[in-house]
Amino acid sequence: MLDNLIEILLSYIIPLLELMGIFVVTWSAVTSFWVYLKVNVFHRNVKGNFKVDLANGLATALEFKMAAEILKTVIVREQSELVMLGAVIVLRALLSFLIHFELRSEEKAHPADTQN
């Protein structure tokens, strides 16, 4: 009975977490693109760095997506599914690490642009 309840709850929670990740990526991309246009097309001075904002959004979205993947491990039925899920988690963790590394590099290169 508890297994069925967990499976039912996770069938709603997992897509919700993935949807949150999609929303964060979309919002970050749109707002960063708008700032990019302001700076490079309209030649306005804008406080902050759109690259850092986009990288922060991508890193946050990956955290939501990884949370969904971790919850998927609860409902895995076969070892092959677990191996595939483990590979996806490892790839997303590597992407998250690379984004954080790029973010820190950008912040060090332009410290004045990243302060609020």
Long-range contacts (C-beta under 8 A, 24 or more apart in sequence): 6-74, 6-75, 7-75, 10-71, 10-72, 10-74, 10-75, 13-68, 13-71, 14-68, 14-71, 14-72, 15-68, 17-64, 17-65, 17-67, 17-68, 17-71, 18-64, 18-65, 18-68, 20-61, 20-64, 21-61, 21-62, 21-63, 21-64, 21-65, 21-68, 22-61, 24-57, 24-60, 24-61, 24-64, 25-57, 25-58, 25-61, 27-57, 28-53, 28-54, 28-56, 28-57, 28-58, 28-60, 28-61, 29-54, 29-57, 31-57, 32-57, 47-116, 48-113, 48-114, 48-116, 49-106, 49-110, 49-113, 49-114, 51-106, 52-103, 52-106, 52-107, 52-110, 52-113, 52-114, 55-99, 55-102, 55-103, 55-106, 56-103, 58-99, 59-96, 59-99, 59-100, 59-103, 62-92, 62-95, 62-96, 62-99, 63-96, 65-92, 66-92, 66-93, 66-96
